[in-house]
Amino acid sequence: MKVLYYTLILIALSIFIFNLFQVDWSNPISGKSAVAVICAIASGSAILLLIILILSKKIAERLNKK
């Protein structure tokens, strides 16, 4: 399962970086830039949620050992 989590983080990170390059920084709210900003926020959220999931699994393992 750990490999799956890290693979998903890598995919989300690549999507995040790709979308950051697609943003027109002079006008980030119009056209395709708005879609890129939304997708970058979504992939950043996915990365954060996966990191929280990994940390919660580690905490659960430590609590079950005791």
N, CA, C and O atoms as CSV, one atom per row, in Angstrom:
chain,resi,resn,atom,element,x,y,z
A,1,MET,N,N,0.806,-1.191,0.000
A,1,MET,CA,C,0.000,0.000,0.000
A,1,MET,C,C,0.857,1.266,0.000
A,1,MET,O,O,0.482,2.287,-0.576
A,2,LYS,N,N,2.016,1.178,0.658
A,2,LYS,CA,C,2.876,2.351,0.715
A,2,LYS,C,C,3.320,2.783,-0.681
A,2,LYS,O,O,3.413,3.974,-0.978
A,3,VAL,N,N,3.588,1.800,-1.522
A,3,VAL,CA,C,4.031,2.126,-2.882
A,3,VAL,C,C,2.918,2.858,-3.625
A,3,VAL,O,O,3.183,3.797,-4.375
A,4,LEU,N,N,1.682,2.429,-3.419
A,4,LEU,CA,C,0.546,3.088,-4.062
A,4,LEU,C,C,0.422,4.538,-3.600
A,4,LEU,O,O,0.207,5.435,-4.415
A,5,TYR,N,N,0.556,4.765,-2.301
A,5,TYR,CA,C,0.449,6.126,-1.773
A,5,TYR,C,C,1.527,7.037,-2.361
A,5,TYR,O,O,1.244,8.159,-2.782
A,6,TYR,N,N,2.754,6.544,-2.384
A,6,TYR,CA,C,3.838,7.367,-2.915
A,6,TYR,C,C,3.715,7.564,-4.422
A,6,TYR,O,O,4.110,8.609,-4.939
A,7,THR,N,N,3.181,6.591,-5.125
A,7,THR,CA,C,2.945,6.743,-6.556
A,7,THR,C,C,1.877,7.801,-6.809
A,7,THR,O,O,2.016,8.628,-7.711
A,8,LEU,N,N,0.818,7.772,-6.016
A,8,LEU,CA,C,-0.232,8.780,-6.161
A,8,LEU,C,C,0.279,10.176,-5.830
A,8,LEU,O,O,-0.114,11.150,-6.472
A,9,ILE,N,N,1.156,10.279,-4.830
A,9,ILE,CA,C,1.752,11.579,-4.507
A,9,ILE,C,C,2.605,12.070,-5.671
A,9,ILE,O,O,2.570,13.252,-6.010
A,10,LEU,N,N,3.363,11.180,-6.277
A,10,LEU,CA,C,4.200,11.557,-7.420
A,10,LEU,C,C,3.355,12.022,-8.605
A,10,LEU,O,O,3.699,13.000,-9.268
A,11,ILE,N,N,2.259,11.327,-8.870
A,11,ILE,CA,C,1.369,11.729,-9.958
A,11,ILE,C,C,0.744,13.087,-9.670
A,11,ILE,O,O,0.699,13.950,-10.547
A,12,ALA,N,N,0.261,13.280,-8.447
A,12,ALA,CA,C,-0.351,14.559,-8.075
A,12,ALA,C,C,0.673,15.693,-8.127
A,12,ALA,O,O,0.342,16.813,-8.517
A,13,LEU,N,N,1.900,15.408,-7.739
A,13,LEU,CA,C,2.945,16.426,-7.798
A,13,LEU,C,C,3.263,16.813,-9.239
A,13,LEU,O,O,3.470,17.989,-9.536
A,14,SER,N,N,3.302,15.833,-10.129
A,14,SER,CA,C,3.570,16.143,-11.532
A,14,SER,C,C,2.423,16.947,-12.145
A,14,SER,O,O,2.664,17.856,-12.940
A,15,ILE,N,N,1.179,16.624,-11.784
A,15,ILE,CA,C,0.035,17.404,-12.261
A,15,ILE,C,C,0.099,18.827,-11.713
A,15,ILE,O,O,-0.193,19.785,-12.429
A,16,PHE,N,N,0.479,18.962,-10.452
A,16,PHE,CA,C,0.612,20.282,-9.826
A,16,PHE,C,C,1.639,21.131,-10.558
A,16,PHE,O,O,1.373,22.290,-10.878
A,17,ILE,N,N,2.800,20.569,-10.821
A,17,ILE,CA,C,3.866,21.310,-11.511
A,17,ILE,C,C,3.458,21.651,-12.937
A,17,ILE,O,O,3.705,22.762,-13.405
A,18,PHE,N,N,2.836,20.703,-13.628
A,18,PHE,CA,C,2.383,20.960,-14.999
A,18,PHE,C,C,1.398,22.122,-15.036
A,18,PHE,O,O,1.496,22.996,-15.897
A,19,ASN,N,N,0.452,22.132,-14.104
A,19,ASN,CA,C,-0.544,23.196,-14.098
A,19,ASN,C,C,0.041,24.545,-13.710
A,19,ASN,O,O,-0.446,25.582,-14.161
A,20,LEU,N,N,1.067,24.547,-12.892
A,20,LEU,CA,C,1.710,25.822,-12.564
A,20,LEU,C,C,2.363,26.441,-13.795
A,20,LEU,O,O,2.412,27.665,-13.920
A,21,PHE,N,N,2.861,25.614,-14.695
A,21,PHE,CA,C,3.455,26.145,-15.917
A,21,PHE,C,C,2.392,26.607,-16.916
A,21,PHE,O,O,2.703,27.378,-17.823
A,22,GLN,N,N,1.163,26.159,-16.769
A,22,GLN,CA,C,0.088,26.541,-17.677
A,22,GLN,C,C,-0.588,27.855,-17.295
A,22,GLN,O,O,-1.338,28.419,-18.091
A,23,VAL,N,N,-0.331,28.343,-16.089
A,23,VAL,CA,C,-0.979,29.562,-15.607
A,23,VAL,C,C,-0.338,30.778,-16.253
A,23,VAL,O,O,0.886,30.906,-16.291
A,24,ASP,N,N,-1.188,31.674,-16.763
A,24,ASP,CA,C,-0.731,32.972,-17.249
A,24,ASP,C,C,-0.716,33.911,-16.041
A,24,ASP,O,O,-1.766,34.379,-15.600
A,25,TRP,N,N,0.474,34.182,-15.513
A,25,TRP,CA,C,0.586,34.882,-14.243
A,25,TRP,C,C,0.174,36.347,-14.332
A,25,TRP,O,O,-0.064,36.974,-13.300
A,26,SER,N,N,0.083,36.911,-15.534
A,26,SER,CA,C,-0.382,38.288,-15.646
A,26,SER,C,C,-1.899,38.386,-15.478
A,26,SER,O,O,-2.415,39.420,-15.056
A,27,ASN,N,N,-2.615,37.294,-15.816
A,27,ASN,CA,C,-4.065,37.261,-15.647
A,27,ASN,C,C,-4.488,35.830,-15.307
A,27,ASN,O,O,-4.982,35.115,-16.179
A,28,PRO,N,N,-4.304,35.402,-14.058
A,28,PRO,CA,C,-4.520,33.990,-13.718
A,28,PRO,C,C,-5.983,33.574,-13.563
A,28,PRO,O,O,-6.258,32.392,-13.358
A,29,ILE,N,N,-6.918,34.504,-13.655
A,29,ILE,CA,C,-8.310,34.178,-13.404
A,29,ILE,C,C,-9.117,34.011,-14.694
A,29,ILE,O,O,-10.304,33.691,-14.625
A,30,SER,N,N,-8.524,34.214,-15.840
A,30,SER,CA,C,-9.301,34.154,-17.077
A,30,SER,C,C,-8.895,32.966,-17.943
A,30,SER,O,O,-7.732,32.564,-17.970
A,31,GLY,N,N,-9.869,32.421,-18.642
A,31,GLY,CA,C,-9.630,31.386,-19.646
A,31,GLY,C,C,-9.043,30.108,-19.094
A,31,GLY,O,O,-9.468,29.599,-18.056
A,32,LYS,N,N,-8.051,29.600,-19.816
A,32,LYS,CA,C,-7.420,28.342,-19.430
A,32,LYS,C,C,-6.591,28.480,-18.154
A,32,LYS,O,O,-6.315,27.488,-17.478
A,33,SER,N,N,-6.203,29.692,-17.832
A,33,SER,CA,C,-5.435,29.895,-16.599
A,33,SER,C,C,-6.278,29.589,-15.371
A,33,SER,O,O,-5.765,29.069,-14.380
A,34,ALA,N,N,-7.550,29.902,-15.428
A,34,ALA,CA,C,-8.422,29.621,-14.291
A,34,ALA,C,C,-8.542,28.118,-14.074
A,34,ALA,O,O,-8.543,27.651,-12.935
A,35,VAL,N,N,-8.641,27.363,-15.156
A,35,VAL,CA,C,-8.715,25.912,-15.054
A,35,VAL,C,C,-7.411,25.361,-14.485
A,35,VAL,O,O,-7.428,24.450,-13.658
A,36,ALA,N,N,-6.290,25.908,-14.926
A,36,ALA,CA,C,-4.999,25.459,-14.421
A,36,ALA,C,C,-4.841,25.771,-12.941
A,36,ALA,O,O,-4.278,24.965,-12.201
A,37,VAL,N,N,-5.321,26.914,-12.502
A,37,VAL,CA,C,-5.247,27.274,-11.081
A,37,VAL,C,C,-6.107,26.326,-10.252
A,37,VAL,O,O,-5.685,25.862,-9.193
A,38,ILE,N,N,-7.311,26.042,-10.736
A,38,ILE,CA,C,-8.200,25.130,-10.013
A,38,ILE,C,C,-7.591,23.736,-9.929
A,38,ILE,O,O,-7.639,23.098,-8.878
A,39,CYS,N,N,-7.021,23.265,-11.029
A,39,CYS,CA,C,-6.400,21.934,-11.033
A,39,CYS,C,C,-5.162,21.893,-10.137
A,39,CYS,O,O,-4.903,20.878,-9.490
A,40,ALA,N,N,-4.405,22.970,-10.092
A,40,ALA,CA,C,-3.237,23.025,-9.214
A,40,ALA,C,C,-3.670,22.979,-7.753
A,40,ALA,O,O,-3.040,22.306,-6.937
A,41,ILE,N,N,-4.735,23.686,-7.423
A,41,ILE,CA,C,-5.249,23.650,-6.052
A,41,ILE,C,C,-5.756,22.252,-5.715
A,41,ILE,O,O,-5.520,21.755,-4.613
A,42,ALA,N,N,-6.446,21.620,-6.651
A,42,ALA,CA,C,-6.980,20.273,-6.411
A,42,ALA,C,C,-5.859,19.259,-6.224
A,42,ALA,O,O,-5.934,18.411,-5.335
A,43,SER,N,N,-4.827,19.337,-7.047
A,43,SER,CA,C,-3.725,18.383,-6.893
A,43,SER,C,C,-2.924,18.665,-5.624
A,43,SER,O,O,-2.416,17.735,-4.998
A,44,GLY,N,N,-2.806,19.923,-5.241
A,44,GLY,CA,C,-2.166,20.242,-3.971
A,44,GLY,C,C,-2.952,19.691,-2.792
A,44,GLY,O,O,-2.375,19.219,-1.812
A,45,SER,N,N,-4.271,19.755,-2.896
A,45,SER,CA,C,-5.124,19.182,-1.849
A,45,SER,C,C,-4.975,17.668,-1.789
A,45,SER,O,O,-4.952,17.083,-0.707
A,46,ALA,N,N,-4.873,17.040,-2.951
A,46,ALA,CA,C,-4.692,15.587,-2.992
A,46,ALA,C,C,-3.371,15.185,-2.340
A,46,ALA,O,O,-3.306,14.189,-1.620
A,47,ILE,N,N,-2.329,15.956,-2.594
A,47,ILE,CA,C,-1.025,15.671,-1.976
A,47,ILE,C,C,-1.134,15.794,-0.458
A,47,ILE,O,O,-0.636,14.943,0.278
A,48,LEU,N,N,-1.780,16.848,-0.004
A,48,LEU,CA,C,-1.938,17.061,1.433
A,48,LEU,C,C,-2.740,15.930,2.077
A,48,LEU,O,O,-2.379,15.450,3.151
A,49,LEU,N,N,-3.815,15.506,1.435
A,49,LEU,CA,C,-4.627,14.424,1.980
A,49,LEU,C,C,-3.865,13.102,2.012
A,49,LEU,O,O,-4.009,12.333,2.962
A,50,LEU,N,N,-3.068,12.831,1.000
A,50,LEU,CA,C,-2.276,11.601,1.001
A,50,LEU,C,C,-1.213,11.617,2.094
A,50,LEU,O,O,-0.947,10.588,2.715
A,51,ILE,N,N,-0.611,12.767,2.329
A,51,ILE,CA,C,0.374,12.872,3.407
A,51,ILE,C,C,-0.299,12.666,4.758
A,51,ILE,O,O,0.258,12.003,5.633
A,52,ILE,N,N,-1.494,13.229,4.935
A,52,ILE,CA,C,-2.238,13.014,6.181
A,52,ILE,C,C,-2.575,11.542,6.345
A,52,ILE,O,O,-2.495,11.012,7.453
A,53,LEU,N,N,-2.953,10.870,5.258
A,53,LEU,CA,C,-3.263,9.442,5.322
A,53,LEU,C,C,-2.044,8.619,5.732
A,53,LEU,O,O,-2.154,7.708,6.553
A,54,ILE,N,N,-0.897,8.936,5.168
A,54,ILE,CA,C,0.335,8.217,5.517
A,54,ILE,C,C,0.674,8.424,6.991
A,54,ILE,O,O,1.027,7.476,7.693
A,55,LEU,N,N,0.566,9.665,7.453
A,55,LEU,CA,C,0.868,9.943,8.860
A,55,LEU,C,C,-0.116,9.258,9.800
A,55,LEU,O,O,0.279,8.771,10.859
A,56,SER,N,N,-1.382,9.216,9.430
A,56,SER,CA,C,-2.361,8.558,10.301
A,56,SER,C,C,-2.134,7.056,10.348
A,56,SER,O,O,-2.352,6.436,11.389
A,57,LYS,N,N,-1.702,6.458,9.242
A,57,LYS,CA,C,-1.374,5.030,9.246
A,57,LYS,C,C,-0.180,4.757,10.165
A,57,LYS,O,O,-0.169,3.757,10.882
A,58,LYS,N,N,0.826,5.639,10.148
A,58,LYS,CA,C,1.982,5.472,11.030
A,58,LYS,C,C,1.580,5.595,12.497
A,58,LYS,O,O,2.060,4.834,13.337
A,59,ILE,N,N,0.711,6.538,12.806
A,59,ILE,CA,C,0.250,6.706,14.178
A,59,ILE,C,C,-0.549,5.488,14.627
A,59,ILE,O,O,-0.391,5.025,15.756
A,60,ALA,N,N,-1.405,4.969,13.754
A,60,ALA,CA,C,-2.192,3.785,14.098
A,60,ALA,C,C,-1.302,2.577,14.343
A,60,ALA,O,O,-1.577,1.778,15.239
A,61,GLU,N,N,-0.232,2.431,13.553
A,61,GLU,CA,C,0.710,1.328,13.769
A,61,GLU,C,C,1.394,1.455,15.122
A,61,GLU,O,O,1.555,0.458,15.825
A,62,ARG,N,N,1.796,2.655,15.497
A,62,ARG,CA,C,2.465,2.856,16.787
A,62,ARG,C,C,1.528,2.587,17.956
A,62,ARG,O,O,1.945,2.037,18.975
A,63,LEU,N,N,0.264,2.971,17.813
A,63,LEU,CA,C,-0.696,2.748,18.889
A,63,LEU,C,C,-1.041,1.278,19.023
A,63,LEU,O,O,-1.298,0.812,20.133
A,64,ASN,N,N,-1.055,0.532,17.927
A,64,ASN,CA,C,-1.364,-0.888,17.974
A,64,ASN,C,C,-0.220,-1.705,18.557
A,64,ASN,O,O,-0.454,-2.794,19.081
A,65,LYS,N,N,1.012,-1.207,18.479
A,65,LYS,CA,C,2.159,-1.914,19.052
A,65,LYS,C,C,2.137,-1.904,20.576
A,65,LYS,O,O,2.630,-2.834,21.215
A,66,LYS,N,N,1.569,-0.858,21.153
A,66,LYS,CA,C,1.581,-0.720,22.616
A,66,LYS,C,C,0.529,-1.516,23.262
A,66,LYS,O,O,0.410,-1.505,24.487
